[in-house]
Amino acid sequence: MCSQHSEVYRALHELLEAGIVKRDKIKKEGSKYQEIAVYYLRDKDKANAYLKLVKADLDRYQGLLNFALKENFS
């Protein structure tokens, strides 16, 4: 499970660098010193453009998988 967490944080850092999200820290409720990182959308247009790219990649990957399944298991 640890690798899944690192992938999530890697993706969040990429979105931060791309200017799509911003990160703030807030005090944890009931705690004097603990903070929680909160991510917000910074640029909705960039987020939508990124979403379209991800969708295109997923569609392409699905096509490759379907082709491989058809060629190897039919």
Backbone as XML, in Angstrom:
<?xml version="1.0"?>
<chain id="A" units="angstrom">
  <residue number="1" name="MET">
    <atom name="N" x="0.825" y="-1.197" z="0.000"/>
    <atom name="CA" x="0.000" y="0.000" z="0.000"/>
    <atom name="C" x="0.868" y="1.260" z="0.000"/>
  </residue>
  <residue number="2" name="CYS">
    <atom name="N" x="2.046" y="1.164" z="0.522"/>
    <atom name="CA" x="2.914" y="2.336" z="0.611"/>
    <atom name="C" x="3.211" y="2.918" z="-0.770"/>
  </residue>
  <residue number="3" name="SER">
    <atom name="N" x="3.403" y="2.055" z="-1.766"/>
    <atom name="CA" x="3.708" y="2.563" z="-3.100"/>
    <atom name="C" x="2.531" y="3.327" z="-3.695"/>
  </residue>
  <residue number="4" name="GLN">
    <atom name="N" x="1.294" y="2.941" z="-3.330"/>
    <atom name="CA" x="0.134" y="3.683" z="-3.814"/>
    <atom name="C" x="0.136" y="5.097" z="-3.253"/>
  </residue>
  <residue number="5" name="HIS">
    <atom name="N" x="0.498" y="5.240" z="-1.997"/>
    <atom name="CA" x="0.553" y="6.560" z="-1.382"/>
    <atom name="C" x="1.613" y="7.417" z="-2.061"/>
  </residue>
  <residue number="6" name="SER">
    <atom name="N" x="2.773" y="6.828" z="-2.331"/>
    <atom name="CA" x="3.826" y="7.601" z="-2.968"/>
    <atom name="C" x="3.427" y="8.033" z="-4.376"/>
  </residue>
  <residue number="7" name="GLU">
    <atom name="N" x="2.668" y="7.204" z="-5.082"/>
    <atom name="CA" x="2.190" y="7.571" z="-6.414"/>
    <atom name="C" x="1.213" y="8.740" z="-6.339"/>
  </residue>
  <residue number="8" name="VAL">
    <atom name="N" x="0.362" y="8.744" z="-5.333"/>
    <atom name="CA" x="-0.593" y="9.843" z="-5.161"/>
    <atom name="C" x="0.168" y="11.140" z="-4.912"/>
  </residue>
  <residue number="9" name="TYR">
    <atom name="N" x="1.159" y="11.095" z="-4.014"/>
    <atom name="CA" x="1.916" y="12.305" z="-3.713"/>
    <atom name="C" x="2.773" y="12.744" z="-4.901"/>
  </residue>
  <residue number="10" name="ARG">
    <atom name="N" x="3.296" y="11.789" z="-5.660"/>
    <atom name="CA" x="4.055" y="12.139" z="-6.858"/>
    <atom name="C" x="3.152" y="12.875" z="-7.850"/>
  </residue>
  <residue number="11" name="ALA">
    <atom name="N" x="1.932" y="12.359" z="-8.028"/>
    <atom name="CA" x="0.985" y="13.001" z="-8.939"/>
    <atom name="C" x="0.601" y="14.393" z="-8.430"/>
  </residue>
  <residue number="12" name="LEU">
    <atom name="N" x="0.375" y="14.526" z="-7.117"/>
    <atom name="CA" x="0.051" y="15.848" z="-6.565"/>
    <atom name="C" x="1.191" y="16.831" z="-6.780"/>
  </residue>
  <residue number="13" name="HIS">
    <atom name="N" x="2.431" y="16.377" z="-6.618"/>
    <atom name="CA" x="3.572" y="17.261" z="-6.841"/>
    <atom name="C" x="3.679" y="17.687" z="-8.308"/>
  </residue>
  <residue number="14" name="GLU">
    <atom name="N" x="3.365" y="16.769" z="-9.218"/>
    <atom name="CA" x="3.355" y="17.124" z="-10.641"/>
    <atom name="C" x="2.287" y="18.176" z="-10.920"/>
  </residue>
  <residue number="15" name="LEU">
    <atom name="N" x="1.110" y="18.022" z="-10.315"/>
    <atom name="CA" x="0.041" y="19.003" z="-10.502"/>
    <atom name="C" x="0.415" y="20.349" z="-9.878"/>
  </residue>
  <residue number="16" name="LEU">
    <atom name="N" x="1.129" y="20.326" z="-8.765"/>
    <atom name="CA" x="1.618" y="21.569" z="-8.155"/>
    <atom name="C" x="2.573" y="22.291" z="-9.097"/>
  </residue>
  <residue number="17" name="GLU">
    <atom name="N" x="3.532" y="21.539" z="-9.646"/>
    <atom name="CA" x="4.515" y="22.126" z="-10.546"/>
    <atom name="C" x="3.879" y="22.664" z="-11.825"/>
  </residue>
  <residue number="18" name="ALA">
    <atom name="N" x="2.799" y="22.021" z="-12.259"/>
    <atom name="CA" x="2.108" y="22.457" z="-13.471"/>
    <atom name="C" x="1.192" y="23.650" z="-13.207"/>
  </residue>
  <residue number="19" name="GLY">
    <atom name="N" x="1.033" y="24.022" z="-11.940"/>
    <atom name="CA" x="0.181" y="25.158" z="-11.608"/>
    <atom name="C" x="-1.303" y="24.842" z="-11.615"/>
  </residue>
  <residue number="20" name="ILE">
    <atom name="N" x="-1.638" y="23.553" z="-11.545"/>
    <atom name="CA" x="-3.040" y="23.156" z="-11.590"/>
    <atom name="C" x="-3.658" y="23.186" z="-10.194"/>
  </residue>
  <residue number="21" name="VAL">
    <atom name="N" x="-2.881" y="22.807" z="-9.199"/>
    <atom name="CA" x="-3.359" y="22.838" z="-7.815"/>
    <atom name="C" x="-2.422" y="23.691" z="-6.974"/>
  </residue>
  <residue number="22" name="LYS">
    <atom name="N" x="-2.919" y="24.099" z="-5.814"/>
    <atom name="CA" x="-2.081" y="24.781" z="-4.840"/>
    <atom name="C" x="-2.226" y="24.047" z="-3.510"/>
  </residue>
  <residue number="23" name="ARG">
    <atom name="N" x="-1.235" y="24.203" z="-2.675"/>
    <atom name="CA" x="-1.213" y="23.487" z="-1.399"/>
    <atom name="C" x="-1.192" y="24.492" z="-0.265"/>
  </residue>
  <residue number="24" name="ASP">
    <atom name="N" x="-2.053" y="24.272" z="0.700"/>
    <atom name="CA" x="-2.077" y="25.070" z="1.926"/>
    <atom name="C" x="-2.011" y="24.111" z="3.102"/>
  </residue>
  <residue number="25" name="LYS">
    <atom name="N" x="-1.640" y="24.650" z="4.229"/>
    <atom name="CA" x="-1.648" y="23.859" z="5.458"/>
    <atom name="C" x="-2.628" y="24.499" z="6.423"/>
  </residue>
  <residue number="26" name="ILE">
    <atom name="N" x="-3.389" y="23.634" z="7.084"/>
    <atom name="CA" x="-4.327" y="24.111" z="8.094"/>
    <atom name="C" x="-4.031" y="23.356" z="9.390"/>
  </residue>
  <residue number="27" name="LYS">
    <atom name="N" x="-4.354" y="23.984" z="10.492"/>
    <atom name="CA" x="-4.171" y="23.333" z="11.795"/>
    <atom name="C" x="-5.192" y="22.214" z="11.937"/>
  </residue>
  <residue number="28" name="LYS">
    <atom name="N" x="-4.730" y="21.074" z="12.425"/>
    <atom name="CA" x="-5.627" y="19.961" z="12.681"/>
    <atom name="C" x="-6.534" y="20.328" z="13.845"/>
  </residue>
  <residue number="29" name="GLU">
    <atom name="N" x="-7.825" y="20.065" z="13.659"/>
    <atom name="CA" x="-8.799" y="20.417" z="14.681"/>
    <atom name="C" x="-8.462" y="19.707" z="15.999"/>
  </residue>
  <residue number="30" name="GLY">
    <atom name="N" x="-8.442" y="20.474" z="17.064"/>
    <atom name="CA" x="-8.156" y="19.922" z="18.376"/>
    <atom name="C" x="-6.673" y="19.748" z="18.659"/>
  </residue>
  <residue number="31" name="SER">
    <atom name="N" x="-5.823" y="20.163" z="17.750"/>
    <atom name="CA" x="-4.382" y="20.025" z="17.937"/>
    <atom name="C" x="-3.726" y="21.393" z="17.897"/>
  </residue>
  <residue number="32" name="LYS">
    <atom name="N" x="-2.757" y="21.561" z="18.750"/>
    <atom name="CA" x="-2.084" y="22.846" z="18.824"/>
    <atom name="C" x="-1.014" y="23.006" z="17.741"/>
  </residue>
  <residue number="33" name="TYR">
    <atom name="N" x="-0.350" y="21.894" z="17.383"/>
    <atom name="CA" x="0.793" y="21.994" z="16.482"/>
    <atom name="C" x="0.666" y="21.218" z="15.175"/>
  </residue>
  <residue number="34" name="GLN">
    <atom name="N" x="-0.169" y="20.200" z="15.147"/>
    <atom name="CA" x="-0.255" y="19.386" z="13.935"/>
    <atom name="C" x="-0.951" y="20.141" z="12.816"/>
  </residue>
  <residue number="35" name="GLU">
    <atom name="N" x="-0.407" y="19.956" z="11.614"/>
    <atom name="CA" x="-0.983" y="20.593" z="10.426"/>
    <atom name="C" x="-1.355" y="19.521" z="9.404"/>
  </residue>
  <residue number="36" name="ILE">
    <atom name="N" x="-2.331" y="19.859" z="8.590"/>
    <atom name="CA" x="-2.784" y="18.985" z="7.514"/>
    <atom name="C" x="-2.587" y="19.735" z="6.200"/>
  </residue>
  <residue number="37" name="ALA">
    <atom name="N" x="-2.045" y="19.047" z="5.205"/>
    <atom name="CA" x="-1.897" y="19.635" z="3.877"/>
    <atom name="C" x="-3.212" y="19.495" z="3.124"/>
  </residue>
  <residue number="38" name="VAL">
    <atom name="N" x="-3.669" y="20.602" z="2.549"/>
    <atom name="CA" x="-4.915" y="20.625" z="1.793"/>
    <atom name="C" x="-4.588" y="21.137" z="0.390"/>
  </residue>
  <residue number="39" name="TYR">
    <atom name="N" x="-5.115" y="20.444" z="-0.620"/>
    <atom name="CA" x="-4.863" y="20.823" z="-2.008"/>
    <atom name="C" x="-6.136" y="21.407" z="-2.608"/>
  </residue>
  <residue number="40" name="TYR">
    <atom name="N" x="-5.979" y="22.508" z="-3.333"/>
    <atom name="CA" x="-7.088" y="23.198" z="-3.989"/>
    <atom name="C" x="-6.789" y="23.327" z="-5.473"/>
  </residue>
  <residue number="41" name="LEU">
    <atom name="N" x="-7.842" y="23.354" z="-6.287"/>
    <atom name="CA" x="-7.650" y="23.671" z="-7.708"/>
    <atom name="C" x="-7.250" y="25.132" z="-7.830"/>
  </residue>
  <residue number="42" name="ARG">
    <atom name="N" x="-6.198" y="25.375" z="-8.550"/>
    <atom name="CA" x="-5.724" y="26.737" z="-8.759"/>
    <atom name="C" x="-6.244" y="27.291" z="-10.078"/>
  </residue>
  <residue number="43" name="ASP">
    <atom name="N" x="-6.215" y="26.475" z="-11.106"/>
    <atom name="CA" x="-6.574" y="26.933" z="-12.449"/>
    <atom name="C" x="-7.500" y="25.896" z="-13.093"/>
  </residue>
  <residue number="44" name="LYS">
    <atom name="N" x="-8.780" y="26.224" z="-13.155"/>
    <atom name="CA" x="-9.778" y="25.284" z="-13.676"/>
    <atom name="C" x="-9.534" y="24.969" z="-15.153"/>
  </residue>
  <residue number="45" name="ASP">
    <atom name="N" x="-9.103" y="25.958" z="-15.930"/>
    <atom name="CA" x="-8.842" y="25.710" z="-17.351"/>
    <atom name="C" x="-7.684" y="24.729" z="-17.537"/>
  </residue>
  <residue number="46" name="LYS">
    <atom name="N" x="-6.609" y="24.908" z="-16.766"/>
    <atom name="CA" x="-5.488" y="23.975" z="-16.840"/>
    <atom name="C" x="-5.911" y="22.588" z="-16.379"/>
  </residue>
  <residue number="47" name="ALA">
    <atom name="N" x="-6.753" y="22.534" z="-15.356"/>
    <atom name="CA" x="-7.231" y="21.244" z="-14.855"/>
    <atom name="C" x="-8.054" y="20.525" z="-15.919"/>
  </residue>
  <residue number="48" name="ASN">
    <atom name="N" x="-8.910" y="21.252" z="-16.615"/>
    <atom name="CA" x="-9.721" y="20.641" z="-17.676"/>
    <atom name="C" x="-8.856" y="20.175" z="-18.836"/>
  </residue>
  <residue number="49" name="ALA">
    <atom name="N" x="-7.839" y="20.954" z="-19.199"/>
    <atom name="CA" x="-6.929" y="20.557" z="-20.268"/>
    <atom name="C" x="-6.158" y="19.297" z="-19.864"/>
  </residue>
  <residue number="50" name="TYR">
    <atom name="N" x="-5.711" y="19.246" z="-18.617"/>
    <atom name="CA" x="-4.996" y="18.074" z="-18.103"/>
    <atom name="C" x="-5.915" y="16.849" z="-18.122"/>
  </residue>
  <residue number="51" name="LEU">
    <atom name="N" x="-7.163" y="17.040" z="-17.731"/>
    <atom name="CA" x="-8.136" y="15.958" z="-17.722"/>
    <atom name="C" x="-8.337" y="15.398" z="-19.129"/>
  </residue>
  <residue number="52" name="LYS">
    <atom name="N" x="-8.387" y="16.270" z="-20.127"/>
    <atom name="CA" x="-8.534" y="15.820" z="-21.509"/>
    <atom name="C" x="-7.330" y="15.000" z="-21.956"/>
  </residue>
  <residue number="53" name="LEU">
    <atom name="N" x="-6.120" y="15.417" z="-21.545"/>
    <atom name="CA" x="-4.914" y="14.656" z="-21.882"/>
    <atom name="C" x="-4.934" y="13.278" z="-21.236"/>
  </residue>
  <residue number="54" name="VAL">
    <atom name="N" x="-5.323" y="13.232" z="-19.983"/>
    <atom name="CA" x="-5.390" y="11.955" z="-19.265"/>
    <atom name="C" x="-6.421" y="11.045" z="-19.930"/>
  </residue>
  <residue number="55" name="LYS">
    <atom name="N" x="-7.555" y="11.592" z="-20.289"/>
    <atom name="CA" x="-8.602" y="10.808" z="-20.953"/>
    <atom name="C" x="-8.103" y="10.253" z="-22.284"/>
  </residue>
  <residue number="56" name="ALA">
    <atom name="N" x="-7.392" y="11.059" z="-23.053"/>
    <atom name="CA" x="-6.851" y="10.598" z="-24.333"/>
    <atom name="C" x="-5.844" y="9.471" z="-24.107"/>
  </residue>
  <residue number="57" name="ASP">
    <atom name="N" x="-4.989" y="9.611" z="-23.099"/>
    <atom name="CA" x="-4.026" y="8.552" z="-22.783"/>
    <atom name="C" x="-4.739" y="7.263" z="-22.386"/>
  </residue>
  <residue number="58" name="LEU">
    <atom name="N" x="-5.743" y="7.375" z="-21.529"/>
    <atom name="CA" x="-6.472" y="6.185" z="-21.089"/>
    <atom name="C" x="-7.182" y="5.505" z="-22.252"/>
  </residue>
  <residue number="59" name="ASP">
    <atom name="N" x="-7.756" y="6.285" z="-23.152"/>
    <atom name="CA" x="-8.410" y="5.708" z="-24.333"/>
    <atom name="C" x="-7.395" y="4.966" z="-25.200"/>
  </residue>
  <residue number="60" name="ARG">
    <atom name="N" x="-6.217" y="5.553" z="-25.357"/>
    <atom name="CA" x="-5.159" y="4.913" z="-26.155"/>
    <atom name="C" x="-4.709" y="3.613" z="-25.492"/>
  </residue>
  <residue number="61" name="TYR">
    <atom name="N" x="-4.501" y="3.643" z="-24.175"/>
    <atom name="CA" x="-4.090" y="2.439" z="-23.452"/>
    <atom name="C" x="-5.157" y="1.349" z="-23.551"/>
  </residue>
  <residue number="62" name="GLN">
    <atom name="N" x="-6.414" y="1.750" z="-23.462"/>
    <atom name="CA" x="-7.502" y="0.780" z="-23.569"/>
    <atom name="C" x="-7.476" y="0.128" z="-24.948"/>
  </residue>
  <residue number="63" name="GLY">
    <atom name="N" x="-7.238" y="0.913" z="-25.978"/>
    <atom name="CA" x="-7.146" y="0.364" z="-27.325"/>
    <atom name="C" x="-6.001" y="-0.626" z="-27.459"/>
  </residue>
  <residue number="64" name="LEU">
    <atom name="N" x="-4.854" y="-0.297" z="-26.869"/>
    <atom name="CA" x="-3.712" y="-1.212" z="-26.916"/>
    <atom name="C" x="-4.012" y="-2.508" z="-26.162"/>
  </residue>
  <residue number="65" name="LEU">
    <atom name="N" x="-4.644" y="-2.391" z="-25.007"/>
    <atom name="CA" x="-4.993" y="-3.587" z="-24.242"/>
    <atom name="C" x="-6.003" y="-4.452" z="-24.982"/>
  </residue>
  <residue number="66" name="ASN">
    <atom name="N" x="-6.996" y="-3.822" z="-25.571"/>
    <atom name="CA" x="-8.000" y="-4.577" z="-26.332"/>
    <atom name="C" x="-7.354" y="-5.297" z="-27.513"/>
  </residue>
  <residue number="67" name="PHE">
    <atom name="N" x="-6.433" y="-4.630" z="-28.190"/>
    <atom name="CA" x="-5.724" y="-5.236" z="-29.301"/>
    <atom name="C" x="-4.903" y="-6.435" z="-28.830"/>
  </residue>
  <residue number="68" name="ALA">
    <atom name="N" x="-4.183" y="-6.261" z="-27.722"/>
    <atom name="CA" x="-3.367" y="-7.337" z="-27.203"/>
    <atom name="C" x="-4.227" y="-8.532" z="-26.764"/>
  </residue>
  <residue number="69" name="LEU">
    <atom name="N" x="-5.350" y="-8.261" z="-26.140"/>
    <atom name="CA" x="-6.263" y="-9.335" z="-25.736"/>
    <atom name="C" x="-6.794" y="-10.088" z="-26.950"/>
  </residue>
  <residue number="70" name="LYS">
    <atom name="N" x="-7.179" y="-9.342" z="-27.967"/>
    <atom name="CA" x="-7.736" y="-9.943" z="-29.180"/>
    <atom name="C" x="-6.677" y="-10.812" z="-29.882"/>
  </residue>
  <residue number="71" name="GLU">
    <atom name="N" x="-5.474" y="-10.282" z="-29.994"/>
    <atom name="CA" x="-4.400" y="-11.003" z="-30.712"/>
    <atom name="C" x="-3.904" y="-12.233" z="-29.948"/>
  </residue>
  <residue number="72" name="ASN">
    <atom name="N" x="-3.903" y="-12.170" z="-28.641"/>
    <atom name="CA" x="-3.292" y="-13.234" z="-27.864"/>
    <atom name="C" x="-4.259" y="-14.224" z="-27.223"/>
  </residue>
  <residue number="73" name="PHE">
    <atom name="N" x="-5.526" y="-13.853" z="-27.107"/>
    <atom name="CA" x="-6.449" y="-14.717" z="-26.401"/>
    <atom name="C" x="-7.731" y="-15.023" z="-27.170"/>
  </residue>
  <residue number="74" name="SER">
    <atom name="N" x="-7.731" y="-14.767" z="-28.459"/>
    <atom name="CA" x="-8.921" y="-15.081" z="-29.264"/>
    <atom name="C" x="-8.656" y="-16.227" z="-30.188"/>
  </residue>
</chain>
